[in-house]
Amino acid sequence: MRPSGRNPARRDEKNGAGEMRYNWLFLILLLIIAANITLAQDINSIGIRSGIILSNQNWITREDQNQFDGDNKIGMSFGFYYNHSFSKTFSLQPEISYIQEGSFLPSSWNEYYVENGINKRAYSSLNYLSLIVSAKLKYKFHKIVPYVLFGPRFDLLISNSVKGFENPVNIDVIDYGFSVGVGNDFLIFQKFRTGIEFRYSQGINKIGSYPTRTDGIYIRNHSFEFIVELGLL
């Protein structure tokens, strides 16, 4: 069943301006951290990474904070990273990636669109340019380096497709949150390394809203990602 409640009030301009200030402050902080690492003399690894994303969205009612999860949507990611080690067990890794997120609307909401005479479920598909700065705790066993990572992320929307909704969905340009994960690097040759990684990412801010539903809804992203990377030492 669809959520019910009172008609929502639109977000006022003052609150919107405040959220935008926090978004840009968060981006500036990440850029300062990434720039400091880039200027360090000892960047000891640089490479490319690509993966599969299993993304979803939390649809949360403004009135009573009930949460409805969509159904998972599969996407891809591709990007570049560099890694600066401060010790044998700790490093910082900025990366910039293209990522695909979104979700299918829960089937219980009964919102569809027709394509070539076929009913298809409503969905959102969001494409971002993502900046992440991860702290990595690692331990080297000969040519194998397991690690855990955590850090903030800032995602800039570059395109989106939203289909099948009864009313317009408002999508914000900026998303930010955090990522945590585990991985393993393999030192395959003297100057080359490869690795695998599994991470979870959670959005903190509201990336969009559905203001004309009876009780008003705001939206947050979250995703699981499996990544393969190749780098130079």
C-alpha positions in Angstrom: 0.0 0.0 0.0 1.1 3.6 -0.6 1.9 5.7 2.5 -0.8 8.1 3.5 -1.0 11.3 5.6 -1.4 15.0 5.3 -0.4 17.0 2.3 3.3 17.9 2.4 4.6 21.5 2.6 7.3 22.4 0.1 10.8 22.8 1.4 11.3 26.5 2.1 14.0 28.5 0.4 15.9 29.1 3.7 16.3 25.4 4.4 17.2 24.7 0.8 20.0 27.4 1.0 21.3 25.9 4.2 21.5 22.4 2.8 23.3 23.7 -0.3 25.9 25.5 1.9 26.6 22.3 3.8 27.0 20.4 0.5 29.6 22.8 -0.8 31.5 22.9 2.5 31.7 19.1 2.4 33.0 19.2 -1.2 35.6 21.8 -0.4 36.9 19.8 2.6 37.2 16.7 0.4 39.1 18.6 -2.3 41.5 20.0 0.3 42.3 16.6 1.6 42.7 15.1 -1.9 44.9 18.1 -2.9 47.2 17.6 0.1 47.7 13.9 -0.7 48.3 14.7 -4.4 51.1 17.2 -3.5 52.8 14.7 -1.2 56.1 13.4 -2.6 55.4 9.8 -1.9 52.4 8.7 -4.1 53.3 5.0 -4.2 50.4 3.6 -6.2 48.2 4.8 -9.0 45.7 2.9 -11.1 42.2 2.2 -12.5 39.2 0.4 -10.9 35.9 -0.9 -12.2 33.0 -2.7 -10.6 29.4 -3.8 -10.4 27.0 -1.8 -8.2 23.9 -3.2 -6.5 22.0 0.1 -5.6 18.8 0.9 -3.8 17.1 3.9 -2.3 15.3 4.6 1.0 12.0 6.4 0.5 11.1 8.0 3.8 7.9 9.7 4.7 8.3 13.2 6.1 5.3 13.0 8.4 6.0 9.8 10.4 9.5 8.8 9.1 8.2 5.4 7.8 10.8 3.9 5.5 10.1 2.0 2.2 13.0 0.5 0.4 12.9 0.1 -3.4 14.0 -3.0 -5.3 17.7 -3.3 -6.2 19.0 -2.0 -9.5 22.3 -3.1 -11.1 24.8 -0.5 -12.4 28.5 -0.1 -13.2 31.4 2.0 -12.0 34.7 3.0 -13.5 37.4 5.3 -12.2 40.9 6.2 -11.2 42.7 6.3 -7.9 46.0 7.0 -6.2 47.3 5.8 -2.9 49.7 7.5 -0.5 51.2 5.3 2.3 52.1 7.0 5.6 53.3 3.8 7.1 53.3 0.0 6.5 49.7 -0.2 7.9 48.0 3.1 7.0 47.4 5.0 3.7 44.9 7.5 2.2 43.4 6.8 -1.2 41.5 9.5 -3.1 39.6 8.3 -6.1 37.3 9.7 -8.8 34.7 7.5 -10.5 31.7 7.4 -12.7 29.0 5.4 -10.9 25.4 4.3 -11.8 22.8 4.2 -9.0 19.0 4.2 -8.5 16.3 1.7 -7.8 13.0 0.2 -8.9 10.0 1.4 -7.1 8.4 -1.2 -4.8 5.9 -3.3 -6.8 3.3 -2.8 -4.0 3.0 0.9 -5.0 1.6 -0.2 -8.4 3.3 2.5 -10.5 4.2 1.5 -14.0 4.8 2.9 -17.4 4.0 1.4 -20.8 6.7 0.7 -23.4 5.9 -1.2 -26.6 2.6 -2.3 -25.1 4.3 -3.8 -22.0 3.8 -2.6 -18.5 7.2 -1.8 -16.8 7.9 -0.9 -13.2 8.7 2.7 -12.3 12.4 3.3 -11.7 15.1 6.0 -11.1 18.5 5.7 -12.8 21.1 8.2 -11.6 24.6 8.7 -13.0 27.2 10.4 -10.8 30.7 11.7 -10.8 32.0 10.5 -7.4 34.9 11.8 -5.3 35.9 9.5 -2.4 38.8 9.8 0.1 39.3 6.5 1.9 41.5 5.7 4.9 43.0 2.2 4.5 44.3 0.0 7.4 46.3 -2.8 5.9 48.8 -5.6 6.7 51.2 -7.2 4.2 51.7 -10.9 4.0 54.4 -11.4 1.4 52.6 -10.5 -1.9 49.1 -10.4 -0.3 47.8 -7.2 1.4 44.4 -7.4 3.1 42.8 -4.2 4.2 39.7 -2.4 5.6 38.7 1.1 4.4 36.3 3.9 5.4 35.9 7.5 4.3 33.6 10.3 3.1 32.2 10.5 -0.4 30.8 13.4 -2.5 28.7 12.6 -5.6 27.8 15.1 -8.4 24.8 14.2 -10.6 25.6 14.3 -14.3 22.5 12.7 -15.7 19.3 10.9 -14.6 16.3 9.1 -16.0 13.1 8.7 -13.9 10.2 6.8 -15.5 6.8 5.6 -14.5 5.9 7.9 -11.5 2.4 9.3 -11.2 3.9 12.7 -10.3 7.3 14.4 -10.9 10.2 13.4 -8.8 12.6 16.1 -7.8 16.3 15.0 -7.9 19.0 17.1 -6.3 22.4 17.6 -8.0 24.5 16.7 -5.0 24.7 13.6 -2.8 27.2 12.9 0.0 27.7 10.2 2.5 30.3 7.6 3.5 31.7 4.3 2.3 33.1 1.3 4.3 34.6 -1.9 2.9 37.2 -4.7 2.8 39.6 -5.7 0.1 42.8 -7.5 -0.8 45.7 -6.4 -3.0 47.9 -8.8 -4.9 51.5 -7.8 -5.8 51.8 -9.7 -9.1 55.0 -8.2 -10.5 57.6 -5.9 -9.2 55.8 -2.8 -10.5 52.2 -4.0 -10.8 49.4 -4.9 -8.4 45.8 -6.0 -8.8 43.1 -6.1 -6.2 39.5 -6.9 -5.3 37.2 -4.9 -3.0 33.7 -5.1 -1.5 32.2 -1.9 -0.1 29.0 -0.5 1.2 28.0 3.2 0.6 25.3 5.1 2.4 24.0 8.6 1.5 23.4 11.0 4.4 21.6 13.9 2.7 18.3 13.9 0.9 19.0 13.4 -2.8 15.4 14.0 -3.9 11.8 14.3 -3.0 8.3 13.3 -4.1 6.4 16.3 -2.9 3.0 15.7 -4.4 2.3 12.4 -2.7 -0.2 12.7 0.1 2.3 12.7 2.9 5.5 13.8 1.1 8.6 11.6 0.7 12.3 12.2 0.6 14.9 9.9 -0.9 18.4 8.6 0.1 20.8 6.4 -1.9 22.7 3.4 -0.6 24.6 0.6 -2.5 26.9 -2.4 -2.4 29.8 -2.5 -4.8 32.2 -5.2 -6.0 35.4 -3.7 -7.5 38.4 -5.0 -9.4 41.5 -2.7 -9.7 44.8 -2.7 -11.5 47.7 -0.4 -10.5 51.3 0.6 -10.8 53.5 0.6 -7.7 
